[in-house]
Amino acid sequence: MMNLDIAKMTVPERIQAMEQLWDSLSLQEHEIESPQWHWDVLDERVRKIENGTAEFISLDELASLKK
């Protein structure tokens, strides 16, 4: 395996490398285990939906929050 000097890469080169890594990992998703905190967050969101306390916003509202 080659050792990349990431700091010397341009931003587009780093993004391309990251995309290639993600693509290779996605082919083996069955081997990747989600951490427990992911499951905890999902469980909490399901509980909020089930008990009626979940709050939802539209994509437009979300976009305006980023500004």
Buried (B, 14 or more C-beta within 10 A) or exposed (E): EEEEEEEEEEEEEBEEEEEEEEEEEEEEEEEEEEEEEEEEEEEEEEEEEEEEEEEEEEEEEEEEEEE
